[in-house]
Amino acid sequence: MSAETKARLQEAIHEHMADEYDAQCVGAWLVIADTSDVDDLTKGNAQVQIEFAGSMFTIRGLAEAYRALDDRTWNQPDPDD
């Protein structure tokens, strides 16, 4: 990711958090995206792209917190069963 794109991403994250959560300051952030290259299926067709800023300790905590949240979400009974 170019420095310019990363700066725009960081600015967008800061603006979003300011809009949603008054008077809170963004510390570390982590963005994880799944991408697919539909023009070249020899690449395995799925890649994970990760961008981050801030303390590595905090970024690790963000990833672990999401993993715990995701486990609780996926381990719920299916209402259709």
DACORFEN-V120106 format. One record per backbone hydrogen bond with DSSP energy under -1.0 kcal/mol. CO is the residue of the C=O (numbers start at 0). NH is the residue of the N-H. Records with the same first field share a line. If there is no record, write none. Layout:
# DACORFEN-V120106
CO->NH ; NH
This chain:
# DACORFEN-V120106
1->5
2->6
3->7
4->8
5->9
6->10
7->11
8->12
9->13
10->14
11->15
12->16
13->17
14->18
15->19
16->20
20->23
28->52
30->50
32->48
34->46
39->42
40->43
46->34
48->32
50->30
52->28
54->58
55->59
56->60
57->61
58->62
59->63
60->64
61->65
62->66
63->67
64->68
65->69
66->70
67->71
68->72
69->73
70->74
77->80
